[in-house]
Amino acid sequence: MNLDLVFNIAQIVLAILLVTAIMVQASGTGLGAAFGGGGNVYRTKRGAEKKLFQLTVILAILFFAVALANALI
């Protein structure tokens, strides 16, 4: 299997997972918060929300690393 193909497939899978994780986070905010109406901007994340945030950060780092490796190789 070609290494370029592996990087491309990994990048597509990571992109789908990253978009999904971001959309799941955004669905919990509500429409009022999108226009600045949310009064709880600086609250702490707990439980599943914190794990989802950490997963999103990890997926973003992995996506960037795979994209960089794909560009260099």
mmCIF file as Biopython writes it, N, C-alpha, C and O atoms, coordinates in Angstrom:
data_model
#
loop_
_atom_site.group_PDB
_atom_site.id
_atom_site.type_symbol
_atom_site.label_atom_id
_atom_site.label_alt_id
_atom_site.label_comp_id
_atom_site.label_asym_id
_atom_site.label_entity_id
_atom_site.label_seq_id
_atom_site.pdbx_PDB_ins_code
_atom_site.Cartn_x
_atom_site.Cartn_y
_atom_site.Cartn_z
_atom_site.occupancy
_atom_site.B_iso_or_equiv
_atom_site.auth_seq_id
_atom_site.auth_asym_id
_atom_site.pdbx_PDB_model_num
ATOM 1   N N  . MET A ? 1  ? 0.839   -1.182 0.000  1.0 0.0 1  A 1 
ATOM 2   C CA . MET A ? 1  ? 0.000   0.000  0.000  1.0 0.0 1  A 1 
ATOM 3   C C  . MET A ? 1  ? 0.884   1.246  0.000  1.0 0.0 1  A 1 
ATOM 4   O O  . MET A ? 1  ? 1.908   1.305  0.682  1.0 0.0 1  A 1 
ATOM 5   N N  . ASN A ? 2  ? 0.476   2.204  -0.756 1.0 0.0 2  A 1 
ATOM 6   C CA . ASN A ? 2  ? 1.247   3.424  -0.897 1.0 0.0 2  A 1 
ATOM 7   C C  . ASN A ? 2  ? 1.107   4.287  0.359  1.0 0.0 2  A 1 
ATOM 8   O O  . ASN A ? 2  ? 0.015   4.404  0.917  1.0 0.0 2  A 1 
ATOM 9   N N  . LEU A ? 3  ? 2.203   4.886  0.798  1.0 0.0 3  A 1 
ATOM 10  C CA . LEU A ? 3  ? 2.200   5.714  2.010  1.0 0.0 3  A 1 
ATOM 11  C C  . LEU A ? 3  ? 1.350   6.961  1.823  1.0 0.0 3  A 1 
ATOM 12  O O  . LEU A ? 3  ? 0.715   7.430  2.768  1.0 0.0 3  A 1 
ATOM 13  N N  . ASP A ? 4  ? 1.336   7.496  0.618  1.0 0.0 4  A 1 
ATOM 14  C CA . ASP A ? 4  ? 0.518   8.679  0.332  1.0 0.0 4  A 1 
ATOM 15  C C  . ASP A ? 4  ? -0.966  8.362  0.483  1.0 0.0 4  A 1 
ATOM 16  O O  . ASP A ? 4  ? -1.733  9.185  0.982  1.0 0.0 4  A 1 
ATOM 17  N N  . LEU A ? 5  ? -1.366  7.177  0.055  1.0 0.0 5  A 1 
ATOM 18  C CA . LEU A ? 5  ? -2.761  6.749  0.191  1.0 0.0 5  A 1 
ATOM 19  C C  . LEU A ? 5  ? -3.154  6.582  1.653  1.0 0.0 5  A 1 
ATOM 20  O O  . LEU A ? 5  ? -4.270  6.928  2.041  1.0 0.0 5  A 1 
ATOM 21  N N  . VAL A ? 6  ? -2.248  6.056  2.458  1.0 0.0 6  A 1 
ATOM 22  C CA . VAL A ? 6  ? -2.518  5.878  3.883  1.0 0.0 6  A 1 
ATOM 23  C C  . VAL A ? 6  ? -2.712  7.232  4.565  1.0 0.0 6  A 1 
ATOM 24  O O  . VAL A ? 6  ? -3.624  7.399  5.374  1.0 0.0 6  A 1 
ATOM 25  N N  . PHE A ? 7  ? -1.858  8.191  4.237  1.0 0.0 7  A 1 
ATOM 26  C CA . PHE A ? 7  ? -1.994  9.533  4.818  1.0 0.0 7  A 1 
ATOM 27  C C  . PHE A ? 7  ? -3.291  10.210 4.377  1.0 0.0 7  A 1 
ATOM 28  O O  . PHE A ? 7  ? -3.945  10.884 5.172  1.0 0.0 7  A 1 
ATOM 29  N N  . ASN A ? 8  ? -3.660  10.030 3.110  1.0 0.0 8  A 1 
ATOM 30  C CA . ASN A ? 8  ? -4.899  10.627 2.622  1.0 0.0 8  A 1 
ATOM 31  C C  . ASN A ? 8  ? -6.124  10.042 3.311  1.0 0.0 8  A 1 
ATOM 32  O O  . ASN A ? 8  ? -7.035  10.778 3.689  1.0 0.0 8  A 1 
ATOM 33  N N  . ILE A ? 9  ? -6.151  8.732  3.476  1.0 0.0 9  A 1 
ATOM 34  C CA . ILE A ? 9  ? -7.270  8.084  4.161  1.0 0.0 9  A 1 
ATOM 35  C C  . ILE A ? 9  ? -7.321  8.505  5.624  1.0 0.0 9  A 1 
ATOM 36  O O  . ILE A ? 9  ? -8.397  8.787  6.152  1.0 0.0 9  A 1 
ATOM 37  N N  . ALA A ? 10 ? -6.169  8.549  6.282  1.0 0.0 10 A 1 
ATOM 38  C CA . ALA A ? 10 ? -6.125  8.973  7.690  1.0 0.0 10 A 1 
ATOM 39  C C  . ALA A ? 10 ? -6.591  10.412 7.838  1.0 0.0 10 A 1 
ATOM 40  O O  . ALA A ? 10 ? -7.278  10.742 8.805  1.0 0.0 10 A 1 
ATOM 41  N N  . GLN A ? 11 ? -6.230  11.266 6.901  1.0 0.0 11 A 1 
ATOM 42  C CA . GLN A ? 11 ? -6.628  12.668 6.961  1.0 0.0 11 A 1 
ATOM 43  C C  . GLN A ? 11 ? -8.143  12.811 6.764  1.0 0.0 11 A 1 
ATOM 44  O O  . GLN A ? 11 ? -8.773  13.630 7.433  1.0 0.0 11 A 1 
ATOM 45  N N  . ILE A ? 12 ? -8.721  12.041 5.874  1.0 0.0 12 A 1 
ATOM 46  C CA . ILE A ? 12 ? -10.165 12.089 5.656  1.0 0.0 12 A 1 
ATOM 47  C C  . ILE A ? 12 ? -10.914 11.595 6.887  1.0 0.0 12 A 1 
ATOM 48  O O  . ILE A ? 12 ? -11.901 12.205 7.299  1.0 0.0 12 A 1 
ATOM 49  N N  . VAL A ? 13 ? -10.454 10.498 7.475  1.0 0.0 13 A 1 
ATOM 50  C CA . VAL A ? 13 ? -11.103 9.956  8.674  1.0 0.0 13 A 1 
ATOM 51  C C  . VAL A ? 13 ? -10.996 10.940 9.831  1.0 0.0 13 A 1 
ATOM 52  O O  . VAL A ? 13 ? -11.974 11.167 10.543 1.0 0.0 13 A 1 
ATOM 53  N N  . LEU A ? 14 ? -9.821  11.523 10.023 1.0 0.0 14 A 1 
ATOM 54  C CA . LEU A ? 14 ? -9.655  12.499 11.101 1.0 0.0 14 A 1 
ATOM 55  C C  . LEU A ? 14 ? -10.500 13.745 10.867 1.0 0.0 14 A 1 
ATOM 56  O O  . LEU A ? 14 ? -11.027 14.318 11.820 1.0 0.0 14 A 1 
ATOM 57  N N  . ALA A ? 15 ? -10.636 14.170 9.620  1.0 0.0 15 A 1 
ATOM 58  C CA . ALA A ? 15 ? -11.462 15.338 9.312  1.0 0.0 15 A 1 
ATOM 59  C C  . ALA A ? 15 ? -12.926 15.074 9.650  1.0 0.0 15 A 1 
ATOM 60  O O  . ALA A ? 15 ? -13.597 15.938 10.215 1.0 0.0 15 A 1 
ATOM 61  N N  . ILE A ? 16 ? -13.420 13.898 9.312  1.0 0.0 16 A 1 
ATOM 62  C CA . ILE A ? 16 ? -14.810 13.549 9.620  1.0 0.0 16 A 1 
ATOM 63  C C  . ILE A ? 16 ? -15.022 13.482 11.130 1.0 0.0 16 A 1 
ATOM 64  O O  . ILE A ? 16 ? -16.024 13.987 11.637 1.0 0.0 16 A 1 
ATOM 65  N N  . LEU A ? 17 ? -14.092 12.865 11.848 1.0 0.0 17 A 1 
ATOM 66  C CA . LEU A ? 17 ? -14.203 12.778 13.300 1.0 0.0 17 A 1 
ATOM 67  C C  . LEU A ? 17 ? -14.128 14.149 13.956 1.0 0.0 17 A 1 
ATOM 68  O O  . LEU A ? 17 ? -14.851 14.422 14.915 1.0 0.0 17 A 1 
ATOM 69  N N  . LEU A ? 18 ? -13.260 15.009 13.445 1.0 0.0 18 A 1 
ATOM 70  C CA . LEU A ? 18 ? -13.105 16.354 14.005 1.0 0.0 18 A 1 
ATOM 71  C C  . LEU A ? 18 ? -14.356 17.202 13.773 1.0 0.0 18 A 1 
ATOM 72  O O  . LEU A ? 18 ? -14.805 17.905 14.678 1.0 0.0 18 A 1 
ATOM 73  N N  . VAL A ? 19 ? -14.912 17.141 12.582 1.0 0.0 19 A 1 
ATOM 74  C CA . VAL A ? 19 ? -16.139 17.885 12.298 1.0 0.0 19 A 1 
ATOM 75  C C  . VAL A ? 19 ? -17.283 17.381 13.159 1.0 0.0 19 A 1 
ATOM 76  O O  . VAL A ? 19 ? -18.084 18.174 13.654 1.0 0.0 19 A 1 
ATOM 77  N N  . THR A ? 20 ? -17.367 16.066 13.342 1.0 0.0 20 A 1 
ATOM 78  C CA . THR A ? 20 ? -18.414 15.493 14.179 1.0 0.0 20 A 1 
ATOM 79  C C  . THR A ? 20 ? -18.275 15.951 15.621 1.0 0.0 20 A 1 
ATOM 80  O O  . THR A ? 20 ? -19.266 16.319 16.252 1.0 0.0 20 A 1 
ATOM 81  N N  . ALA A ? 21 ? -17.060 15.934 16.149 1.0 0.0 21 A 1 
ATOM 82  C CA . ALA A ? 21 ? -16.834 16.355 17.531 1.0 0.0 21 A 1 
ATOM 83  C C  . ALA A ? 21 ? -17.172 17.830 17.719 1.0 0.0 21 A 1 
ATOM 84  O O  . ALA A ? 21 ? -17.730 18.208 18.749 1.0 0.0 21 A 1 
ATOM 85  N N  . ILE A ? 22 ? -16.845 18.660 16.745 1.0 0.0 22 A 1 
ATOM 86  C CA . ILE A ? 22 ? -17.156 20.089 16.835 1.0 0.0 22 A 1 
ATOM 87  C C  . ILE A ? 22 ? -18.658 20.315 16.746 1.0 0.0 22 A 1 
ATOM 88  O O  . ILE A ? 22 ? -19.199 21.151 17.470 1.0 0.0 22 A 1 
ATOM 89  N N  . MET A ? 23 ? -19.336 19.589 15.876 1.0 0.0 23 A 1 
ATOM 90  C CA . MET A ? 23 ? -20.784 19.760 15.732 1.0 0.0 23 A 1 
ATOM 91  C C  . MET A ? 23 ? -21.530 19.284 16.979 1.0 0.0 23 A 1 
ATOM 92  O O  . MET A ? 23 ? -22.545 19.877 17.343 1.0 0.0 23 A 1 
ATOM 93  N N  . VAL A ? 24 ? -21.062 18.251 17.628 1.0 0.0 24 A 1 
ATOM 94  C CA . VAL A ? 24 ? -21.698 17.785 18.860 1.0 0.0 24 A 1 
ATOM 95  C C  . VAL A ? 24 ? -21.526 18.820 19.961 1.0 0.0 24 A 1 
ATOM 96  O O  . VAL A ? 24 ? -22.441 19.030 20.758 1.0 0.0 24 A 1 
ATOM 97  N N  . GLN A ? 25 ? -20.377 19.464 20.019 1.0 0.0 25 A 1 
ATOM 98  C CA . GLN A ? 25 ? -20.163 20.529 21.002 1.0 0.0 25 A 1 
ATOM 99  C C  . GLN A ? 25 ? -21.055 21.727 20.706 1.0 0.0 25 A 1 
ATOM 100 O O  . GLN A ? 25 ? -21.638 22.303 21.625 1.0 0.0 25 A 1 
ATOM 101 N N  . ALA A ? 26 ? -21.168 22.103 19.451 1.0 0.0 26 A 1 
ATOM 102 C CA . ALA A ? 26 ? -21.936 23.287 19.084 1.0 0.0 26 A 1 
ATOM 103 C C  . ALA A ? 26 ? -23.428 23.078 19.278 1.0 0.0 26 A 1 
ATOM 104 O O  . ALA A ? 26 ? -24.158 24.047 19.484 1.0 0.0 26 A 1 
ATOM 105 N N  . SER A ? 27 ? -23.900 21.840 19.217 1.0 0.0 27 A 1 
ATOM 106 C CA . SER A ? 27 ? -25.333 21.607 19.353 1.0 0.0 27 A 1 
ATOM 107 C C  . SER A ? 27 ? -25.820 21.856 20.771 1.0 0.0 27 A 1 
ATOM 108 O O  . SER A ? 27 ? -27.017 22.066 20.964 1.0 0.0 27 A 1 
ATOM 109 N N  . GLY A ? 28 ? -24.973 21.843 21.742 1.0 0.0 28 A 1 
ATOM 110 C CA . GLY A ? 28 ? -25.381 22.063 23.113 1.0 0.0 28 A 1 
ATOM 111 C C  . GLY A ? 28 ? -25.446 23.524 23.519 1.0 0.0 28 A 1 
ATOM 112 O O  . GLY A ? 28 ? -25.893 23.819 24.627 1.0 0.0 28 A 1 
ATOM 113 N N  . THR A ? 29 ? -25.020 24.451 22.672 1.0 0.0 29 A 1 
ATOM 114 C CA . THR A ? 29 ? -24.960 25.850 23.075 1.0 0.0 29 A 1 
ATOM 115 C C  . THR A ? 29 ? -26.284 26.569 22.909 1.0 0.0 29 A 1 
ATOM 116 O O  . THR A ? 29 ? -26.621 27.411 23.741 1.0 0.0 29 A 1 
ATOM 117 N N  . GLY A ? 30 ? -27.039 26.275 21.882 1.0 0.0 30 A 1 
ATOM 118 C CA . GLY A ? 30 ? -28.299 26.969 21.647 1.0 0.0 30 A 1 
ATOM 119 C C  . GLY A ? 30 ? -28.110 28.148 20.712 1.0 0.0 30 A 1 
ATOM 120 O O  . GLY A ? 30 ? -26.985 28.592 20.480 1.0 0.0 30 A 1 
ATOM 121 N N  . LEU A ? 31 ? -29.206 28.651 20.178 1.0 0.0 31 A 1 
ATOM 122 C CA . LEU A ? 31 ? -29.135 29.710 19.183 1.0 0.0 31 A 1 
ATOM 123 C C  . LEU A ? 31 ? -28.823 31.058 19.801 1.0 0.0 31 A 1 
ATOM 124 O O  . LEU A ? 31 ? -28.195 31.895 19.152 1.0 0.0 31 A 1 
ATOM 125 N N  . GLY A ? 32 ? -29.237 31.293 21.022 1.0 0.0 32 A 1 
ATOM 126 C CA . GLY A ? 32 ? -28.983 32.571 21.668 1.0 0.0 32 A 1 
ATOM 127 C C  . GLY A ? 32 ? -27.509 32.824 21.904 1.0 0.0 32 A 1 
ATOM 128 O O  . GLY A ? 32 ? -27.056 33.966 21.821 1.0 0.0 32 A 1 
ATOM 129 N N  . ALA A ? 33 ? -26.761 31.789 22.195 1.0 0.0 33 A 1 
ATOM 130 C CA . ALA A ? 33 ? -25.333 31.943 22.441 1.0 0.0 33 A 1 
ATOM 131 C C  . ALA A ? 33 ? -24.573 32.266 21.159 1.0 0.0 33 A 1 
ATOM 132 O O  . ALA A ? 33 ? -23.497 32.861 21.208 1.0 0.0 33 A 1 
ATOM 133 N N  . ALA A ? 34 ? -25.124 31.878 20.016 1.0 0.0 34 A 1 
ATOM 134 C CA . ALA A ? 34 ? -24.457 32.162 18.747 1.0 0.0 34 A 1 
ATOM 135 C C  . ALA A ? 34 ? -24.432 33.657 18.453 1.0 0.0 34 A 1 
ATOM 136 O O  . ALA A ? 34 ? -23.539 34.136 17.755 1.0 0.0 34 A 1 
ATOM 137 N N  . PHE A ? 35 ? -25.405 34.396 18.978 1.0 0.0 35 A 1 
ATOM 138 C CA . PHE A ? 35 ? -25.476 35.835 18.731 1.0 0.0 35 A 1 
ATOM 139 C C  . PHE A ? 35 ? -25.058 36.645 19.945 1.0 0.0 35 A 1 
ATOM 140 O O  . PHE A ? 35 ? -25.401 37.824 20.042 1.0 0.0 35 A 1 
ATOM 141 N N  . GLY A ? 36 ? -24.331 36.047 20.865 1.0 0.0 36 A 1 
ATOM 142 C CA . GLY A ? 36 ? -23.813 36.776 22.012 1.0 0.0 36 A 1 
ATOM 143 C C  . GLY A ? 36 ? -24.762 36.839 23.188 1.0 0.0 36 A 1 
ATOM 144 O O  . GLY A ? 36 ? -24.526 37.599 24.128 1.0 0.0 36 A 1 
ATOM 145 N N  . GLY A ? 37 ? -25.825 36.060 23.160 1.0 0.0 37 A 1 
ATOM 146 C CA . GLY A ? 37 ? -26.789 36.116 24.246 1.0 0.0 37 A 1 
ATOM 147 C C  . GLY A ? 37 ? -26.480 35.170 25.391 1.0 0.0 37 A 1 
ATOM 148 O O  . GLY A ? 37 ? -27.176 35.186 26.406 1.0 0.0 37 A 1 
ATOM 149 N N  . GLY A ? 38 ? -25.460 34.354 25.251 1.0 0.0 38 A 1 
ATOM 150 C CA . GLY A ? 38 ? -25.134 33.398 26.301 1.0 0.0 38 A 1 
ATOM 151 C C  . GLY A ? 38 ? -24.405 34.067 27.441 1.0 0.0 38 A 1 
ATOM 152 O O  . GLY A ? 38 ? -23.349 34.665 27.231 1.0 0.0 38 A 1 
ATOM 153 N N  . GLY A ? 39 ? -24.944 33.981 28.643 1.0 0.0 39 A 1 
ATOM 154 C CA . GLY A ? 39 ? -24.309 34.637 29.774 1.0 0.0 39 A 1 
ATOM 155 C C  . GLY A ? 39 ? -23.272 33.774 30.464 1.0 0.0 39 A 1 
ATOM 156 O O  . GLY A ? 39 ? -22.550 34.261 31.334 1.0 0.0 39 A 1 
ATOM 157 N N  . ASN A ? 40 ? -23.180 32.508 30.096 1.0 0.0 40 A 1 
ATOM 158 C CA . ASN A ? 40 ? -22.259 31.600 30.775 1.0 0.0 40 A 1 
ATOM 159 C C  . ASN A ? 40 ? -21.070 31.266 29.875 1.0 0.0 40 A 1 
ATOM 160 O O  . ASN A ? 40 ? -20.817 30.099 29.576 1.0 0.0 40 A 1 
ATOM 161 N N  . VAL A ? 41 ? -20.355 32.281 29.454 1.0 0.0 41 A 1 
ATOM 162 C CA . VAL A ? 41 ? -19.241 32.079 28.536 1.0 0.0 41 A 1 
ATOM 163 C C  . VAL A ? 41 ? -18.049 31.466 29.268 1.0 0.0 41 A 1 
ATOM 164 O O  . VAL A ? 41 ? -17.373 30.593 28.725 1.0 0.0 41 A 1 
ATOM 165 N N  . TYR A ? 42 ? -17.792 31.909 30.475 1.0 0.0 42 A 1 
ATOM 166 C CA . TYR A ? 42 ? -16.598 31.476 31.198 1.0 0.0 42 A 1 
ATOM 167 C C  . TYR A ? 42 ? -16.936 30.466 32.280 1.0 0.0 42 A 1 
ATOM 168 O O  . TYR A ? 42 ? -16.567 30.651 33.440 1.0 0.0 42 A 1 
ATOM 169 N N  . ARG A ? 43 ? -17.625 29.411 31.916 1.0 0.0 43 A 1 
ATOM 170 C CA . ARG A ? 43 ? -17.932 28.383 32.903 1.0 0.0 43 A 1 
ATOM 171 C C  . ARG A ? 43 ? -16.979 27.201 32.711 1.0 0.0 43 A 1 
ATOM 172 O O  . ARG A ? 43 ? -16.384 27.041 31.645 1.0 0.0 43 A 1 
ATOM 173 N N  . THR A ? 44 ? -16.846 26.399 33.726 1.0 0.0 44 A 1 
ATOM 174 C CA . THR A ? 44 ? -15.939 25.261 33.631 1.0 0.0 44 A 1 
ATOM 175 C C  . THR A ? 44 ? -16.653 24.073 33.013 1.0 0.0 44 A 1 
ATOM 176 O O  . THR A ? 44 ? -17.849 23.867 33.215 1.0 0.0 44 A 1 
ATOM 177 N N  . LYS A ? 45 ? -15.895 23.301 32.258 1.0 0.0 45 A 1 
ATOM 178 C CA . LYS A ? 45 ? -16.434 22.097 31.637 1.0 0.0 45 A 1 
ATOM 179 C C  . LYS A ? 45 ? -16.309 20.941 32.619 1.0 0.0 45 A 1 
ATOM 180 O O  . LYS A ? 45 ? -15.308 20.814 33.324 1.0 0.0 45 A 1 
ATOM 181 N N  . ARG A ? 46 ? -17.335 20.104 32.655 1.0 0.0 46 A 1 
ATOM 182 C CA . ARG A ? 46 ? -17.323 18.961 33.567 1.0 0.0 46 A 1 
ATOM 183 C C  . ARG A ? 46 ? -17.848 17.729 32.855 1.0 0.0 46 A 1 
ATOM 184 O O  . ARG A ? 46 ? -18.659 17.824 31.933 1.0 0.0 46 A 1 
ATOM 185 N N  . GLY A ? 47 ? -17.378 16.576 33.293 1.0 0.0 47 A 1 
ATOM 186 C CA . GLY A ? 47 ? -17.910 15.302 32.823 1.0 0.0 47 A 1 
ATOM 187 C C  . GLY A ? 47 ? -17.682 15.053 31.356 1.0 0.0 47 A 1 
ATOM 188 O O  . GLY A ? 47 ? -16.569 15.183 30.846 1.0 0.0 47 A 1 
ATOM 189 N N  . ALA A ? 48 ? -18.773 14.685 30.675 1.0 0.0 48 A 1 
ATOM 190 C CA . ALA A ? 48 ? -18.694 14.319 29.261 1.0 0.0 48 A 1 
ATOM 191 C C  . ALA A ? 48 ? -18.304 15.507 28.393 1.0 0.0 48 A 1 
ATOM 192 O O  . ALA A ? 48 ? -17.627 15.338 27.379 1.0 0.0 48 A 1 
ATOM 193 N N  . GLU A ? 49 ? -18.725 16.708 28.782 1.0 0.0 49 A 1 
ATOM 194 C CA . GLU A ? 49 ? -18.371 17.906 28.017 1.0 0.0 49 A 1 
ATOM 195 C C  . GLU A ? 49 ? -16.857 18.134 28.025 1.0 0.0 49 A 1 
ATOM 196 O O  . GLU A ? 49 ? -16.282 18.541 27.015 1.0 0.0 49 A 1 
ATOM 197 N N  . LYS A ? 50 ? -16.219 17.871 29.158 1.0 0.0 50 A 1 
ATOM 198 C CA . LYS A ? 50 ? -14.766 18.036 29.264 1.0 0.0 50 A 1 
ATOM 199 C C  . LYS A ? 50 ? -14.043 16.977 28.426 1.0 0.0 50 A 1 
ATOM 200 O O  . LYS A ? 50 ? -13.056 17.281 27.755 1.0 0.0 50 A 1 
ATOM 201 N N  . LYS A ? 51 ? -14.533 15.744 28.466 1.0 0.0 51 A 1 
ATOM 202 C CA . LYS A ? 51 ? -13.919 14.672 27.668 1.0 0.0 51 A 1 
ATOM 203 C C  . LYS A ? 51 ? -14.074 14.938 26.174 1.0 0.0 51 A 1 
ATOM 204 O O  . LYS A ? 51 ? -13.155 14.679 25.397 1.0 0.0 51 A 1 
ATOM 205 N N  . LEU A ? 52 ? -15.240 15.457 25.768 1.0 0.0 52 A 1 
ATOM 206 C CA . LEU A ? 52 ? -15.459 15.777 24.366 1.0 0.0 52 A 1 
ATOM 207 C C  . LEU A ? 52 ? -14.548 16.916 23.916 1.0 0.0 52 A 1 
ATOM 208 O O  . LEU A ? 52 ? -14.036 16.897 22.796 1.0 0.0 52 A 1 
ATOM 209 N N  . PHE A ? 53 ? -14.345 17.901 24.777 1.0 0.0 53 A 1 
ATOM 210 C CA . PHE A ? 53 ? -13.429 19.000 24.468 1.0 0.0 53 A 1 
ATOM 211 C C  . PHE A ? 53 ? -11.995 18.490 24.319 1.0 0.0 53 A 1 
ATOM 212 O O  . PHE A ? 53 ? -11.287 18.885 23.393 1.0 0.0 53 A 1 
ATOM 213 N N  . GLN A ? 54 ? -11.570 17.616 25.227 1.0 0.0 54 A 1 
ATOM 214 C CA . GLN A ? 54 ? -10.223 17.053 25.146 1.0 0.0 54 A 1 
ATOM 215 C C  . GLN A ? 54 ? -10.059 16.204 23.889 1.0 0.0 54 A 1 
ATOM 216 O O  . GLN A ? 54 ? -9.006  16.235 23.252 1.0 0.0 54 A 1 
ATOM 217 N N  . LEU A ? 55 ? -11.096 15.443 23.529 1.0 0.0 55 A 1 
ATOM 218 C CA . LEU A ? 55 ? -11.057 14.641 22.309 1.0 0.0 55 A 1 
ATOM 219 C C  . LEU A ? 55 ? -10.939 15.531 21.078 1.0 0.0 55 A 1 
ATOM 220 O O  . LEU A ? 55 ? -10.225 15.197 20.132 1.0 0.0 55 A 1 
ATOM 221 N N  . THR A ? 56 ? -11.632 16.655 21.088 1.0 0.0 56 A 1 
ATOM 222 C CA . THR A ? 56 ? -11.570 17.593 19.971 1.0 0.0 56 A 1 
ATOM 223 C C  . THR A ? 56 ? -10.161 18.166 19.816 1.0 0.0 56 A 1 
ATOM 224 O O  . THR A ? 56 ? -9.658  18.296 18.699 1.0 0.0 56 A 1 
ATOM 225 N N  . VAL A ? 57 ? -9.531  18.504 20.931 1.0 0.0 57 A 1 
ATOM 226 C CA . VAL A ? 57 ? -8.161  19.032 20.877 1.0 0.0 57 A 1 
ATOM 227 C C  . VAL A ? 57 ? -7.195  17.973 20.349 1.0 0.0 57 A 1 
ATOM 228 O O  . VAL A ? 57 ? -6.329  18.275 19.528 1.0 0.0 57 A 1 
ATOM 229 N N  . ILE A ? 58 ? -7.341  16.753 20.810 1.0 0.0 58 A 1 
ATOM 230 C CA . ILE A ? 58 ? -6.468  15.662 20.355 1.0 0.0 58 A 1 
ATOM 231 C C  . ILE A ? 58 ? -6.669  15.396 18.869 1.0 0.0 58 A 1 
ATOM 232 O O  . ILE A ? 58 ? -5.700  15.211 18.133 1.0 0.0 58 A 1 
ATOM 233 N N  . LEU A ? 59 ? -7.931  15.375 18.421 1.0 0.0 59 A 1 
ATOM 234 C CA . LEU A ? 59 ? -8.205  15.160 16.998 1.0 0.0 59 A 1 
ATOM 235 C C  . LEU A ? 59 ? -7.641  16.283 16.141 1.0 0.0 59 A 1 
ATOM 236 O O  . LEU A ? 59 ? -7.143  16.033 15.043 1.0 0.0 59 A 1 
ATOM 237 N N  . ALA A ? 60 ? -7.711  17.517 16.628 1.0 0.0 60 A 1 
ATOM 238 C CA . ALA A ? 60 ? -7.161  18.645 15.881 1.0 0.0 60 A 1 
ATOM 239 C C  . ALA A ? 60 ? -5.645  18.533 15.752 1.0 0.0 60 A 1 
ATOM 240 O O  . ALA A ? 60 ? -5.087  18.805 14.689 1.0 0.0 60 A 1 
ATOM 241 N N  . ILE A ? 61 ? -4.986  18.135 16.827 1.0 0.0 61 A 1 
ATOM 242 C CA . ILE A ? 61 ? -3.522  17.969 16.791 1.0 0.0 61 A 1 
ATOM 243 C C  . ILE A ? 61 ? -3.136  16.840 15.841 1.0 0.0 61 A 1 
ATOM 244 O O  . ILE A ? 61 ? -2.193  16.976 15.063 1.0 0.0 61 A 1 
ATOM 245 N N  . LEU A ? 62 ? -3.863  15.727 15.903 1.0 0.0 62 A 1 
ATOM 246 C CA . LEU A ? 62 ? -3.580  14.602 15.004 1.0 0.0 62 A 1 
ATOM 247 C C  . LEU A ? 62 ? -3.832  14.986 13.543 1.0 0.0 62 A 1 
ATOM 248 O O  . LEU A ? 62 ? -3.060  14.615 12.659 1.0 0.0 62 A 1 
ATOM 249 N N  . PHE A ? 63 ? -4.909  15.725 13.296 1.0 0.0 63 A 1 
ATOM 250 C CA . PHE A ? 63 ? -5.203  16.156 11.934 1.0 0.0 63 A 1 
ATOM 251 C C  . PHE A ? 63 ? -4.095  17.049 11.390 1.0 0.0 63 A 1 
ATOM 252 O O  . PHE A ? 63 ? -3.672  16.895 10.244 1.0 0.0 63 A 1 
ATOM 253 N N  . PHE A ? 64 ? -3.629  17.978 12.209 1.0 0.0 64 A 1 
ATOM 254 C CA . PHE A ? 64 ? -2.550  18.866 11.791 1.0 0.0 64 A 1 
ATOM 255 C C  . PHE A ? 64 ? -1.265  18.071 11.526 1.0 0.0 64 A 1 
ATOM 256 O O  . PHE A ? 64 ? -0.559  18.335 10.553 1.0 0.0 64 A 1 
ATOM 257 N N  . ALA A ? 65 ? -0.968  17.104 12.388 1.0 0.0 65 A 1 
ATOM 258 C CA . ALA A ? 65 ? 0.247   16.307 12.216 1.0 0.0 65 A 1 
ATOM 259 C C  . ALA A ? 65 ? 0.182   15.467 10.940 1.0 0.0 65 A 1 
ATOM 260 O O  . ALA A ? 65 ? 1.169   15.374 10.210 1.0 0.0 65 A 1 
ATOM 261 N N  . VAL A ? 66 ? -0.960  14.863 10.671 1.0 0.0 66 A 1 
ATOM 262 C CA . VAL A ? 66 ? -1.097  14.050 9.471  1.0 0.0 66 A 1 
ATOM 263 C C  . VAL A ? 66 ? -1.054  14.934 8.222  1.0 0.0 66 A 1 
ATOM 264 O O  . VAL A ? 66 ? -0.464  14.552 7.211  1.0 0.0 66 A 1 
ATOM 265 N N  . ALA A ? 67 ? -1.674  16.112 8.289  1.0 0.0 67 A 1 
ATOM 266 C CA . ALA A ? 67 ? -1.636  17.020 7.142  1.0 0.0 67 A 1 
ATOM 267 C C  . ALA A ? 67 ? -0.208  17.503 6.865  1.0 0.0 67 A 1 
ATOM 268 O O  . ALA A ? 67 ? 0.208   17.614 5.712  1.0 0.0 67 A 1 
ATOM 269 N N  . LEU A ? 68 ? 0.522   17.782 7.925  1.0 0.0 68 A 1 
ATOM 270 C CA . LEU A ? 68 ? 1.920   18.209 7.766  1.0 0.0 68 A 1 
ATOM 271 C C  . LEU A ? 68 ? 2.770   17.079 7.214  1.0 0.0 68 A 1 
ATOM 272 O O  . LEU A ? 68 ? 3.590   17.302 6.323  1.0 0.0 68 A 1 
ATOM 273 N N  . ALA A ? 69 ? 2.590   15.867 7.729  1.0 0.0 69 A 1 
ATOM 274 C CA . ALA A ? 69 ? 3.342   14.719 7.233  1.0 0.0 69 A 1 
ATOM 275 C C  . ALA A ? 69 ? 2.976   14.420 5.768  1.0 0.0 69 A 1 
ATOM 276 O O  . ALA A ? 69 ? 3.834   14.043 4.970  1.0 0.0 69 A 1 
ATOM 277 N N  . ASN A ? 70 ? 1.707   14.591 5.437  1.0 0.0 70 A 1 
ATOM 278 C CA . ASN A ? 70 ? 1.274   14.364 4.059  1.0 0.0 70 A 1 
ATOM 279 C C  . ASN A ? 70 ? 1.884   15.392 3.110  1.0 0.0 70 A 1 
ATOM 280 O O  . ASN A ? 70 ? 2.195   15.074 1.962  1.0 0.0 70 A 1 
ATOM 281 N N  . ALA A ? 71 ? 2.050   16.602 3.582  1.0 0.0 71 A 1 
ATOM 282 C CA . ALA A ? 71 ? 2.642   17.638 2.733  1.0 0.0 71 A 1 
ATOM 283 C C  . ALA A ? 71 ? 4.146   17.458 2.563  1.0 0.0 71 A 1 
ATOM 284 O O  . ALA A ? 71 ? 4.699   17.789 1.514  1.0 0.0 71 A 1 
ATOM 285 N N  . LEU A ? 72 ? 4.803   16.936 3.588  1.0 0.0 72 A 1 
ATOM 286 C CA . LEU A ? 72 ? 6.258   16.788 3.530  1.0 0.0 72 A 1 
ATOM 287 C C  . LEU A ? 72 ? 6.715   15.515 2.822  1.0 0.0 72 A 1 
ATOM 288 O O  . LEU A ? 72 ? 7.830   15.450 2.304  1.0 0.0 72 A 1 
ATOM 289 N N  . ILE A ? 73 ? 5.861   14.522 2.806  1.0 0.0 73 A 1 
ATOM 290 C CA . ILE A ? 73 ? 6.263   13.240 2.187  1.0 0.0 73 A 1 
ATOM 291 C C  . ILE A ? 73 ? 5.719   13.113 0.790  1.0 0.0 73 A 1 
ATOM 292 O O  . ILE A ? 73 ? 5.957   12.106 0.124  1.0 0.0 73 A 1 
#
